Amino acid sequence: MTRLYVVRHGQTEWSKAGQHTSVTDLALTPDGEQEARRLADRLNPADFGLVLTSPRQRARQTAELAGFTGMFAPEVDEDLAEWFYGDFEGRTSEQNQESVPDWTIWTHPTPGGETAGQIRTRLARVINRVRSVGAERAICFAHGHILRALTVCWLELDLTLGARFPLDTGTISILGEAKGIPALEQWNA
């Protein structure tokens, strides 16, 4: 089975503030740029048979600063775009909970946004693509919620369990297998 490296983009102004960012196309902060550059010390682009990125500039910029350029530049995959938050775009969880008590992306709908079913459908395509490529290693540069959702889909768990996998900016996690079943090899490193 292909080992899938998942890399959350570096810090943006909204990730720093805890604001939900899907379609708003923010650049990295200077700290986020540093986080991305530090990834280059831990990732060798030549090690990956498939390199994918979200279409958002924060993910593409992270990949570039991590050394994934030229012949190693990632392919943009729309299925790796962040969970679409609809009316909750730019808002914090606390703000959302003022109108919907106990709201989380994992347990409640997002007005005007994507459903959990739509997310599972998108991520099934990503997982099928990664597994069918036949490469020893693949890598995806994307966003906090979509990568957490990708992880629980990879592990064949209920999507609501994504809440239990906090993911910091500028980190690397590895999905693989153990004894023939999907497994989490490394998280939030």
C-alpha positions, 0 to 999 in steps of 0.5 A: 500500500502507498504511504500517504504523507499529508501536509497542512499548509503554513500559518495564515492570518485566519488560521492564526485567529481560528477563522474557518477558511475554505474559498477565501484564498489567503497567502501565508504569513511570514511565520507560515512561510518559515513553517513551510521552508522548515518542511524542506529539511524533512521532505525530499521531493524525489521520494514521492511518486504522486504529489498533489495540492489543494488549489488554494494558494496557501497550500500551493505556496507551502509545497513550493517553499518546501521544495516541490517545484519544477519537475516535482511541482504538485498537481492541483487536485480540486478534491483537496480544497478545504471543506466549504464552510458556506455561511460560516466562512471567516467565522470562528467556532465560537461565533458559530456556536452563538447561533448553533450551540455546540456546533462543530464541523464534525457534528453539524451542518454548515449552512450553505456549505458542504455536507459530510456526505459530499466530503466523503465522496471527494475524499474517496476519489483522492484515496482511490487515486493515491492507492491506484497510482502504485507509488511507494509514497504520495504526498498531499498539501492541503488544509486542516479540516480536509486533511483530518477528514481524509485521515478518518476516511483512510482509516475507515472511521466515522467522519465525526472522529475527525474532531479527535485529530487536531492538526497544526499548521506546517506539519507532516502526518503519514497514513499507511498500513499495519498488518494489512489494514489502514493505519496512522503512522505519524501525526502532527509532526 
